[in-house]
């Protein structure tokens, strides 16, 4: 089998909370069969090598659940795929934005409503869907902003995890070699 560097995004966790230290998170992935696992930032981002990424994700989910007392999904993408997404420059030309985000789903997003998909206040939106990824942003409105993630989860009818585009860029920078 071909071994590919993968990136796992664990939903709804923060490293350092609920007994899930960086070391314990990496141990969860190692126990699940990941090789050369590395943690990035504190929002549950792990890069690793594995022949069977889904088996590693399932094993890591189970190990994390034993620590924090609940199951949280692990969304996996190939590092090469994330590099291709980055080269698409999905946020090119977007102005007056507080935060740029990408959300990951387990299945391709099927959204019947027209894009952009906006919150009622207009402070968050998704403007592009690409398979199991959706690109969005938040804006300051009356001094407040919110994540567009809840909106996408409701409309798409599936759990998602969302990361700042800056987080993706940091991971790609650190994994450049």
C-alpha positions as CSV (number, residue, x, y, z in Angstrom):
1,X,0.0,0.0,0.0
2,X,1.0,3.6,-0.5
3,X,1.6,5.5,2.7
4,X,0.2,9.1,2.6
5,X,0.6,11.9,5.1
6,X,-2.9,12.6,6.4
7,X,-4.5,15.4,8.4
8,X,-7.1,14.6,11.1
9,X,-9.4,17.3,12.4
10,X,-11.1,16.2,15.6
11,X,-14.5,17.8,16.2
12,X,-15.3,19.7,19.4
13,X,-12.1,19.3,21.3
14,X,-9.4,21.6,22.7
15,X,-6.0,20.1,23.6
16,X,-5.4,20.7,27.3
17,X,-9.0,20.4,28.3
18,X,-11.1,17.4,29.6
19,X,-7.9,15.5,30.3
20,X,-6.8,15.5,26.7
21,X,-3.2,16.7,26.7
22,X,-1.2,16.9,23.5
23,X,0.7,13.8,24.5
24,X,-2.5,11.8,25.2
25,X,-4.0,13.0,21.8
26,X,-0.9,11.7,20.0
27,X,-1.1,8.5,22.0
28,X,-4.7,8.0,20.8
29,X,-3.5,8.2,17.2
30,X,-0.5,6.0,17.8
31,X,-2.7,3.3,19.5
32,X,-4.9,3.4,16.4
33,X,-2.0,2.7,14.1
34,X,-0.9,6.2,13.0
35,X,2.8,6.7,12.4
36,X,4.8,9.9,13.0
37,X,1.8,11.7,14.5
38,X,2.2,15.4,15.1
39,X,-0.3,17.8,16.8
40,X,-0.8,21.2,15.4
41,X,-2.3,24.2,17.3
42,X,-4.8,23.3,20.1
43,X,-8.0,22.5,18.2
44,X,-7.5,18.8,17.6
45,X,-5.4,18.8,14.4
46,X,-3.1,15.9,13.9
47,X,-0.9,14.9,10.9
48,X,0.2,11.3,10.5
49,X,1.1,8.5,8.2
50,X,-1.2,5.6,7.7
51,X,-2.2,3.1,5.0
52,X,-5.8,2.9,6.3
53,X,-6.8,6.4,7.4
54,X,-10.4,5.4,8.3
55,X,-9.2,2.7,10.6
56,X,-6.9,5.2,12.3
57,X,-9.7,7.7,12.6
58,X,-12.1,5.1,14.1
59,X,-9.5,4.0,16.6
60,X,-8.6,7.5,17.6
61,X,-12.3,8.4,18.0
62,X,-12.7,5.4,20.4
63,X,-9.5,6.3,22.3
64,X,-10.5,10.0,22.6
65,X,-14.0,9.0,23.8
66,X,-12.5,6.9,26.7
67,X,-10.6,10.1,27.8
68,X,-13.3,12.8,27.4
69,X,-16.4,10.6,28.0
70,X,-18.1,11.2,24.6
71,X,-17.5,10.4,21.0
72,X,-16.3,13.1,18.6
73,X,-15.8,12.6,14.9
74,X,-12.4,12.6,13.3
75,X,-12.4,14.1,9.8
76,X,-9.4,13.0,7.7
77,X,-8.0,14.6,4.5
78,X,-4.8,13.8,2.6
79,X,-2.2,16.5,3.0
80,X,-1.8,16.6,-0.8
81,X,-5.5,17.3,-1.2
82,X,-5.3,20.2,1.3
83,X,-2.4,21.6,-0.7
84,X,-4.5,21.5,-3.8
85,X,-7.4,23.3,-2.0
86,X,-5.0,25.9,-0.9
87,X,-3.7,26.5,-4.5
88,X,-7.3,27.1,-5.5
89,X,-7.2,30.3,-3.5
90,X,-10.8,30.0,-2.4
91,X,-10.8,33.3,-0.6
92,X,-9.2,35.4,-3.3
93,X,-11.0,38.7,-3.6
94,X,-13.0,38.3,-0.4
95,X,-12.9,41.6,1.5
96,X,-14.1,43.0,4.8
97,X,-13.9,39.6,6.5
98,X,-13.3,38.9,10.2
99,X,-12.3,35.2,9.7
100,X,-12.1,32.8,6.8
101,X,-13.1,29.3,7.5
102,X,-13.3,25.8,5.9
103,X,-15.7,23.2,7.2
104,X,-15.2,19.5,6.6
105,X,-18.0,16.9,6.3
106,X,-17.9,13.2,6.2
107,X,-20.1,13.1,3.1
108,X,-20.3,15.5,0.2
109,X,-22.4,18.5,1.0
110,X,-25.8,18.5,-0.7
111,X,-27.2,22.0,-0.2
112,X,-30.5,22.8,-1.9
113,X,-30.4,26.5,-1.0
114,X,-28.5,28.9,-3.2
115,X,-25.1,30.2,-2.3
116,X,-24.0,32.3,-0.5
117,X,-25.7,30.7,2.5
118,X,-26.0,33.5,5.1
119,X,-27.0,33.8,8.7
120,X,-30.0,36.0,9.4
121,X,-27.8,38.8,10.7
122,X,-25.5,38.5,7.7
123,X,-22.4,38.2,9.9
124,X,-21.5,34.7,8.6
125,X,-21.9,32.9,5.3
126,X,-20.7,30.0,3.1
127,X,-20.0,30.9,-0.4
128,X,-18.4,27.8,-2.0
129,X,-18.9,24.1,-1.6
130,X,-16.3,21.7,-3.0
131,X,-17.3,18.0,-2.3
132,X,-16.9,17.4,1.5
133,X,-15.5,21.0,2.1
134,X,-17.3,24.3,2.4
135,X,-15.7,27.7,2.4
136,X,-17.1,30.4,4.5
137,X,-16.4,33.6,6.5
138,X,-17.6,35.7,9.4
139,X,-17.9,39.5,9.4
140,X,-18.3,42.0,12.2
141,X,-21.9,43.3,12.4
142,X,-22.8,45.7,15.2
143,X,-19.5,44.8,16.9
144,X,-20.3,41.0,17.0
145,X,-19.6,38.0,14.8
146,X,-20.4,34.4,14.8
147,X,-19.2,31.2,13.2
148,X,-21.2,30.0,10.1
149,X,-20.7,26.4,11.2
150,X,-24.1,25.9,12.9
151,X,-25.8,27.2,9.8
152,X,-24.0,24.7,7.5
153,X,-24.6,21.8,9.9
154,X,-28.4,22.5,9.9
155,X,-28.6,22.9,6.2
156,X,-26.3,20.0,5.3
157,X,-27.9,17.6,7.8
158,X,-24.6,16.2,8.9
159,X,-21.9,16.8,11.6
160,X,-19.1,19.0,10.5
161,X,-15.9,20.4,11.9
162,X,-14.7,23.9,11.1
163,X,-11.2,25.4,11.1
164,X,-9.8,28.8,10.4
165,X,-8.2,29.0,7.0
166,X,-5.1,30.3,8.9
167,X,-5.0,27.0,10.8
168,X,-4.9,25.1,7.5
169,X,-2.1,27.5,6.2
170,X,-0.1,26.9,9.4
171,X,-0.4,23.1,9.1
172,X,0.6,23.3,5.4
173,X,3.6,25.5,6.3
174,X,4.8,23.1,9.0
175,X,4.3,20.1,6.9
176,X,6.0,21.5,3.8
177,X,8.8,18.9,3.8
